[in-house]
Amino acid sequence: MHIVLGGTGHVGSALACELIARGEPVTVVTHDPRQREPWKTRGAQVALADVHGTAGLRQLFRQGRRLFLLNPPADIGSDTDAVEKASLYSILAALEDSGLEKIVAESTYGAQPVERAGDLGVLYAMERALAAQPIAFSTIRAAYYMSNWDASLASAREDGIVRSFLPADFRLPMVAPRDLGLAAAELMTAPADERALRYVEGPRRYSPRDVAACFASALGREVAVEEVPRDRWVEGFREQGFSQAAAESYAAMTALTVDRLELADDPVCGATGLREYIDALVAAG
């Protein structure tokens, strides 16, 4: 049995669907009871669980052999670093005496030993904690999610604007959730004792200006990048509903991405390009 944490999110659902398509048994973990019937219809078992409940998670893990570990994102109105650290430590504690034989963990490009910089520090801590425990594990360092641009659809359609905290011409690796799901499925079904680190990105690297061009093509209208200046990053995140702590954390994460972009020498390159992803997003929305 494959247990998929975050199974109803972009990446987890892509992984669960791929495993089901391969005939693998899957338990999708969610906190939302409305997800139970849709996933049962697809052929998965569904477990309702709170990632902050260590004892319940451990009991759930004992029902499977392999785990996809994706630490869920915190509500942006909270102190995101604190909440995500708490959920991560709960998940890690639940691994003890779980009987699992293999873990595949979702991390990020640029993970590094840093505090108050969002995923970069939280997921680095996850990587280090997994290295210190006995269960075999593999790690995916994922590029910038193409799905991060989903929220730009409304402003692109209505106002012809894509708002970006990244510089308009800053090119970085991006990846579609579908390709991350495929990469995770390969690692989940690999031999139990295999340990691997995979960097996963799309077929090429893109800038926010490329994002705007893809929206323009899909929507049939002019779309421009509205770049948020660095000295307004915290204020800009606050305007989007982030708490002060979260805004400062995300601004620090953005600065580290821009100033110290990590690039992989030999990444796994998925097949989904940015134009294909945004075309599908516009068609669905």
Disulfide bonds with the S-S distance in Angstrom:
none
